[in-house]
């Protein structure tokens, strides 16, 4: 029987229990080592021995610091504990967990002279801590005792047996993730500095063990906090030197794989600019890394099934991260590549993405695609992420293969969105340390902007009713971007009436920024559909709900520079939708009035002469200047669409007159020097004013009074002149 206790153990148990004092029990322990063989020590036997020795006795041995042979007593106690703590029940025993401070005390003083000749004591203390860390109850106890912080201090300050400390840190942070780390990043930076310096200077196999450990440390760090506070730290330089030394050398798979994984997580924390640290040729390492990642993806995925590539999912996903960030970076035109380099990059990427599409196609045709396990789904979503980065920049290559996969891409992306949304909504009322599941739909949005322009892809998009999911996505991101503090309970209102609003945390601000960007992408998708599928938009319930949402919510958006681009996109999307659904609009709907007033303000404030160095020059206003690249086309589209709406809904012209906008345009243009008005701006204003004249009989008199005649003559606005003054 597995739980049968051997006779030697029973005899030793009787001897131990019969000991009248600590001296006799101490002597009995030496008899135990003589009488018992390892084959006798099954679980039941170990537990009987442990109970017979008694934890009170072990605790006295550990605490007996004043005795002449204190270290010997400690050594015996730790030997007993380390031999028993491989058993979960004993490793997580209440008395064992209460001894964690003792173990920490020993390992944190391992440089002291008293331990110079007693390495076994330190090793066994570490063994106890690692055994405790192997179980959930033990990990929680270690976290509560601040073991991560204590071991980080040991690693950064000590010179002896620090690898065990780092191993313990990695074990715990792998389990607890970002919640492992404190709000103050000082200790994390100090730890990374020490580890990265060891990584840079060690040229033995330990270098690659450290690479794996740093991958875990960076993967589980509080990314936003670390990336925000890394300026002035030296460890990114050490990592750059260590990584480039490896990847520029002749290496095998055992060295390349951990280095690529480490590099991917470094880029995720520090961004792609980390690769450009070479003073002489910044793009050299960037291009090398991009090619290595593309080649690795092709090697791992070419002519293989989904199950085959899943074996190397961690490595391939790391390469996906490198490719995704590299593609996004190249799209910003911040790196100058010559024609040969562009061709090499394109060839490498096309080869990699051909392999990715092949595997993803096989999965989409597999009967198990709707029953993916957690790891399988995570890898499938990783493929969607990297494909989305490619599709957002390169719409022509591999187009046919991509279009066939759109339904499956939508299926997985949509599932991930709803899982992430539900988790984050729940976390607002029930805070949790768990991270929200990855939202793959979020990263597909830029690619969708391009896809819906293609007729075949748009048909699939509409057939799958993706616009409903994206509308849900819009509502969710609006709840983040347009953050409102929770209502104060009635009982606390008086007490908190004069309190200042709590400041946003850096994480909240980052989430708001990301959600604004997401809404801008969503608006671009909806605008493309509205322009290309006018009949559908006219009849669609979803687009009617969207227009109502904009009417009700856009006027509430805070008037801040951060919100300008978001404001412009929602305002112009509203105009496009309003134009298509003009027949359903009622004049007495107050929400429309507020929306039109808000939209007029966006269009009106873009240009002025007050902020120009030349009092006769029309300029983009200072508020808009920083964002003009992002809102310029929106402004022209907004002016054009507003002109079309006035033709369809004439009573909207009243707002342009009553607000003073129409007169404001004339008064501004009257001051602009002849011949300096940009042709496209002139056309936008003239078309708008002409439509106002046609729509509202009261407009001509208003414009004439403001000296429209001079404006028409100075800027050769022939069409407007004819409408106001005849031939």
N, C-alpha and C positions, 0 to 999 in steps of 0.2 A: 504494500500500500504506500502511495506517495506521501501520505501524511503520518506514516507510522514512525514513532520515535525510537531510535536505536538504544540499546542497553548502555553503551558508554555515555551517551548524553544524559540518560536518566540518572546514572550514578553521579556524574558531574553536577547535575542539578541538585541532587540530595546534598552533596558535599558543600556546594555554594550556599544553599539555604541554611545549612547547619553551622556555617561560620558565625562565631559569637561576636566578632568585631571586625573592623576594617583590615587589621593585620592578618587575621586568619583568612579573610576573603581574598586578600591580595595574594597570599600564598596559594590558596585554592585555584586561583586563575592560572598559575603556572602548571598545576596538575592537569587542568583542562587541556592545555596545549599538548601535553604528553599523551593523554588518554584518547583524544578525539581525532579521527582522521576526517579529511574533507568529504569523503563519501558518506559519512554519517550525518552531515549537516544539510538536511532538507529544510523546507520552510518551517515546518512544525517544530523541528529540533532547534532551529535558530531562535524561534520565539520563546521556547521554554528556557533556553540558556539566558536569553536577554532578560526575561522576567526573574530568573534565579539570581543573576548578577545584581539587578535592580538599578534603576537610573539614579537613585539618591546616592548610591556608592560611586557611580561614574561621575556625578556632579561634584562630589567631594574631591575626587582625584583631580578633576579639572581645575577646581578652585583652590587647591592646596599650594598656593604660590610661595608660602613662607617656609615650607619644609626644605631641608638640605638638598633633597633630590626631587625638587618640584617638577623639573622638566621631564624626569623619568616617569613620575606619576601621570603627568599630562600625556606623555607618549603612550603609556599603557591605556589610558582612558580613550584616547583617539584611535588606537589600534582596535579596541573593542568596538567603538562606534562605526569605524570605517568597514569593519568586517560584517557588521549587521545591517548597515544602511542600504545595501543593494536590494533589500526587501522593501516593497512600497509601504507596507503597513508600519514597518519600523522606521523607514525614512521620513514618514509623515506623522510619526508619533508626536503627541503634544510635547513631551519632554525633549525630543530631538529638535523640534522647531524652536523651542524656547532656548536652546543652546546655540542658536545662530550667532548671537552677539559674541559668544566665546570663540567660535570658529573665525569670525571676522577679526577679533582682537589678535588672534595668532597670525593670520595671513597678512594683516596690515602692518605687523611689526617684524616682517620676515628679514629686514635688513639689520635688525638689532643683533648685538653680539651673542646674546643668550641662545640664539637659534643657529649660530654659525656651524656648530657641530651636530645639529639635530635636524637634518633636512626631512627626516621621516615625519616629524611632528607637523611640519608645514604641509607636506604632501598629503598627509591623512586629513588635515583640516580642509584642504581643497577638495579632497575626495568626498568628504561628508557634504560639503556645499554642493558639489556637482550632483551627487546622488539625490539630495533634497530637490534640486532644480529639475530633476527628471520627471517630477510629478506635479500636477496642477496645484494641489494644496501647498506643496513645498514652494512652488514658484510664487504664489501669492504671499506666503510668509516672507520669502526673501525680498520681494518688492517692498513689503511693509517695513522691513528692517533697513531699507535704503541700500541694498547690496549693490545695485547698479552704480550709484554714486560712489560708494566706498571702493568698489573695484576699479572704477575709472580713476580715482585718486591714487590707488595702489599702482596702476599701470603708468600714470604720468609721473609719479614721484619716486617709485622704487626702481631698483636695478636688478632685482633677484626674483626669479620665478613669476614673472609678470604675464607670461603666456597663459598660465592657468586663470589669472584674473580676467584677461581678455576673452578667453573661452567662456567663462561664466557670464560675462556681459552679453556676449553674442547669443548664448542660450536664452537669456531672459528677454532681450529686446526682440528676438525672433518671435517670441510669444506675445509680448505686450505691445509691440509696434511703437508708433509715435508717443503713445501714452507713457512710455518708459522714461521720457526725457522731461526735464523741468523747463519752466518759462525762461529761466536765465540760461543762455546758450554757452556761457563761458567754459563750463566743464567739458561740454561736447567738443568745442573748438580745441581745447587743450588736449583732450584724448586723441582727436583726429591728428593734431600736430605731431604727437609722439608716435602714433602708429604709422602715419604717412612718412615720417622721417626714417623709421625702421624699414618701411617698405622700399623707400628710395635707395637706402644704403646697403641693404642685405642682398647679396647676390647668390644665396643658396636656395634650397627648396622652400625655406620658410617664407621667402618673398611671395610665393603664390598662395601659401596658407594665409598670409596677411591680406592678400588681395581678396580672398573669399570672405574674410572677416570684415574688411572694410566695406565690401559690397552690402553685407547685412546692416552694418552701422549706418551707412548712408541711405539705404532703402527704408530703414525704419525711423530715420530722423524726422524732426518737424521741419519739413522742407521749406516752407515759407519763412519760418523764423531763421533758419540757417542761411538760406540764400540772401536774406535781408541783412544779416549781420556778418557776413563772411569778409567784407571789405577790410583789408589790413591784415588778414590772417595769412600765414605762410603755407598752410597745408595744401591749398590748391596747386601751388608751384611744385611742392614735393611730389604730389600725385602725378602732375604733368611729366616731371622728369622720370619718375618710376615707370609710368605707362609707356612713354615714348621709347625709353631704353629697351623695353621688352618687345614692343611691336615693330621696332626697326631692326630687330635681331633675327637670326635664324632660330625659329622656335617650332615646337611641335604642338599637337592638340592640347596636351596637358598644361602647357604654359599659355597658349592663345585663348582657350575658352574662359578661364577665370579672369583674364585681363580684359577681354571684350565685355564680360558681364560687369566688371568693375567700372569700365569706361562708360557703359550705358547709364549706370546709376549716378555717376559723377555728372554726366550731361543733364540728367533729369533734375539734379539739384542746382548745378552751377550754370546750366545752359550751354549752348553750342560755342559761345565765345571763348570758353575754356580751351578749345582746341587751337586757338589762334595766338598762343603765347610765344611762338618762335619769332624773335625780333627780325631776323634776316628774311624769312619767308613764311609769313603767318598762315598762308593757305596750304602749305606743304603737308602738315600733319592732318588737317581737315580732309584733304583729298585722299590721303593714305587710309585714314579711318573709314571713310565712306566706301572706298573700294573693298577694303577688308570685310566690312559688314555685308556688302552686296554679294561678294564671292561666297562668304559663309552661308548666307541664305540660299544661294543657288546650290551650293554643295549639299546642304542639309535637306533641301526640299525637292530638288530635281528628280522627276520620275519616281516619286515616293507617295505612299498613301498617307492619309491623315494620321492613322495609328502609328506609322513608322516615324513621322516627324514629331509626334507628340513626345517621344522618348527624349528628344533634345529641345523641348519647349522652352526651358529657361534660357538656353543659349540663343535660340532663334528669336525669342521675344526681346532679348537684349539688343540683338542686331536690328530688329524692327525699330526700337527706340532710337538708335543711332541714325537709321535711314529717315525716320519721320522728322526728327529734329533738323537733320541736314537739309532735307527737301524744303521744310518750312523756312529755314534760314536763307537758302538760295533764292527763294521767292521774294525776299525783301531787297534783293540787289545790293546787299552790303558786302558781297564778296565778288571780286573782279576775276572772272575766269576767261582765259583765251579760248579760241575756237576749238583747239585740240583738246583742252581740258574739258570743255562742255561736251564734246563728242564722247570722250572716255567715260564721263559721269553718266551720260544718257545711256550708253551701251551697257554699262554695269548695272544701272537701275532697271533697264528693260529686261535684262536677263534675270535679275532677282524677282521682279514682279511677274514675269511669265511663270516662274516656278511657284510663286505664291498663289496665283490664279489657278494653276493646275490642281494644287492640293485643295483649294477652297471649292473648286468645281466638283471634285470627287466627293467632298463632304456634303455639298448641297444635293448631290444625287444619292446619297446614302440613306438607307431607311432609318438609321438611328439619329438623323440630324435633329429630330424633335425631342430626343431623350438624352441630350448630352449631359455628362457628369460635370461637376463644378470645374475641374481642371480642363476638361475638353472645351467647355463653353468659354472659359477664360482665354484659351489659346485661339479659338475661333474669333473671339472679339479682338484679340491682338492683331489678327490678320486683317480684320475690317479697319482697324485704326490706321495701319500702315498703308493699306490700299486707299483709304480716304485721303491721306496726305498726298499720295501720287495722283489721284483723280482730281484733286483740287488744283493741281498745277499743270497736269498733262492730260488733256481731254481727248486727244486723237489716238494715242497709242493704246492698243489692246482694248479698244472701245467695244467691239462685238462681244468679247469674253466678259467684260464688266457688265454689260446690259443684261446678260442672261442671269447674272448673279444678284441683281438688284432686289428681287423679292426676298431672297434668303438673307441678304444684308439688312434689309428693313426689319425682318422678323427678329433677328438677334439684337439689332440696335434698339428697336422699340422695347423689347423685353428689358434690356439693360437700363433704359431710361426710366421705365415705370418702377423698377426695383430701387434704383438710386433715388428717385423722387420720393417714393413712399418712406424710405429709410430716413431721408433728410427732413421730411415733414414731421415724422414721428419724433426725431431727435430734438425738434424745437420745444416740445413739451416734456419729453422724457430723455434728457441728456444721456449720451452713451459714449464710451471711449472707442467703440468700434467705428472704423472708417466706413463711409458710404460705399456701396458697390460702385464700380466704375461705370460711368455713363458714356457708352460708346456712341450713342446718337449725337451727343454734343460735338464730338470730333468729326462726325460725318457731315455737319451742316455746310462748311465751305465747299465740300465736294458736291453736295446737293444743289448748290447755287448754279454750278456748271451743268449738272445732269439735267435739270428741268428745262434748260434751254434747248437740249436735244429732243427732237420730237418723239423718237422711239422711247427714250428714257422717261420722258414726261408722261407718255401713255401708261407706262408701267406704274409710275408714281401715283397717278390718279386712279388707276385700276385697284391698287393696293390701299386706296383711301389714306395715303400718308399725310394728307393735309390735316386730317383730324388729329393725328398724333402730334404733328408739329404745332397745332394750335394749343394742345395741352402743354406742350413744351414751352410755348410762349407765355402762357399763364403762370407756369411754375417759375420761369426765370424772371418774370415781372415781379413776383412776390419777393425775390431776392434783390433785384436791382432797385426796386422802389420800396426799400425797407421802411417799415413802420414799427416803432417800438410797441411792445405789447401793452394793452390797456392796463391802467393802474386799478387795482381793486377799489371799490367804493370806500371801504373802511380806511384805506391808506392815502386817499387823494389829498386830504387836507395836510397831512404830515409831509407829503412829498411834493406839494404844490410849488415850492420855491427851490426845489433841488434842480441842479442842471441835468440835462439829458446825459446818460452815460455815454462815454466815448466809444466809437466803434473799435473793435479789436482789429489788428492787422489781418487776421484771417477773414473777418467779415468784409473788410474793404476789398480784399483780394477776390472773394466770392462775388461781391457786387460788380467788380470790374469784369470778371469773367461772364457774368450773366448779361451785362450790357452788350458785350461782344457777341454773345449767343443770340440775343434779340436782334441785333443788327443783321446777322447772317439769316435769321428766320425772315426778317422783313425783306431781304433781297430775294429769298426763295419765293415768298408770296407775291412780290412785285413782278417777278418774271412770269409767274403763272397768271397773274391778273392781266398782264399785257398780252400774253400768248394764248390764253384761253378765256377770252372775255365772256362768251356765252355761258360757260360753266360757272364763272364767278358771279355772273348776274343771277343765276338760279340757285347757287349753293347756299345751304343753311350754314355751313361752317364759315364761309366768308362773310355772311351776314352777321354772324355772331362776332366775328373778328372786327368788323366795322363798328359794331355796337361797343365792343371792348375799348376800341381806340377813342370813340366819342366820350365814353365815361371816364377813362383813366388818363389820357394824355394831358388834359388840363391840370391834373393833380401832380404831374411830374415836377420835381424840384428844379428850379431854374438855376442850375450850376453849370460851369464849364464842362465838368465830367459827363453831364447828361446831354450836351449839345448834339453829338452825333446820333445818339439814341433818339432824341427828340425829333431830329430831322427825318430819320428813317420812318418812325411811326407816323409823323405828320404826312409825309408824302405817300406812304402806303395807304393811309386813310383817304387821301385825295383820289388815288387810283381806284380804290374800292367804291368810294362815293360816286365817282363818275359812272362806274358800271351799274350801280344800284340806285341811280338817280330817281327812277320811277317810284321807288318805295319811300322816298324821303318826305317827311311831313314838316311844314314850316313852323309849327308850334312846338317842336321838340327842342327844349332848352339845351340838352346835352350837345346837339349839333352846333348851336350858337356858340357855346363855350369852346368846342373843338375848333371851329372856324376862326374864332378870335385868337386862339393859341397858335394856329397854323399861320395866320397872317403875321403874327409877331415873329415867327421863325423866318419867314420870307422877307419881311420888312427890315429886320435888323442886320441882314447880311452885308449891305453896302451903305456907305455914307461918305461925306466929304469932311466931316468934323474932325476925324482922326487922321487926316492927311497932312503931310508937311506942306503940300500945295493946296491952297483953299479952293482951287478950281479943278482938282483931280478927284475922281470917284475911286474909292479904295474899299477893299474888303475890311470890315470892321475888326478891331483888335481881338474881340472875343472869338470871332470865327477864324482868324488868321491861322492859329495853331492847328486847327482841324480842317482847314479849307480843302486839302487834298481829299478828305473823306466825305465832305458835304457839298463840294462844288457841283457835281453832276446832279445831286439831289435837288439843289436849289433851282437849277435850270428845268429839271423834270417837274418840280413843284410848281414853278411859274407857268409852265406849259399846261399842266393838268388843271391848275386853278382857272386858267383861261377857258379850257374846255368845259369845266363844271359851270361856270357863269353862263355859258351858252345854254346848258341843259337845265340849270336851276337858277333862273334870273334873279330871284329874290336874295341870293347870297351876295349879289353886288352891293346890297345895302350896307353890309358890314365893311366892305372896302371903302365906302364913302364915309360912313359914320365914324369909323375908327380914325379917319384922317390919312389912311395909307395912300389913297389915290392922289390927294393933294400933296402929300409928302413926297411922292415920286416926282411930281411936276416941279415942286420947289427945289428938290435936290438937283434934278437934271438941268434946271434953269441956271444953276451956278457952275455947271461943269463946262470946262473950256471946249470950244468947238474943235472937233476932230480928235478928241481924246477918249471919247466913249467907246469901249470895246464893242465890236459889232454884235457879238452874241448876247451881251447884256442889253444893248439897244433893242435887239429883236425881241427879247423876252419882255421888256417893259412895254414896247409898242404894241405887241400882240395882246398883252393883258389889258392895257388901257383901251384898246380898240374894242375888245369884247365887252368891257364895262360900258362903253358908249352905246353899243348895240343893245345891251341888256336892260339899261336903266335910263329912261328919258331925262332924269334929273342930273345925270353925270356931265353932259356937255357944258352946261352953265357953270358947274363947279370947277371943271378943268379950265375953262376959258378965264374965269375970274382969277385963277392961280397963274395966268400967263402961259397957257399951253401953246399959244401961237409962237412965242419965242422959242420954246423947247422944240416944236416941230421944225422950225426954220433952222435953228442951230445944229440940230442933229439929224436933219433930213428924214424926219419921220413922215414919209409921204402918205402912208395908209391912214395913220391917225389924223393927219392934217385934213385929208379929204373928208373923213367922217365928221370932223368938228367944224370945218370951214368951207367945205365944198371944193371944187376945182380951183 
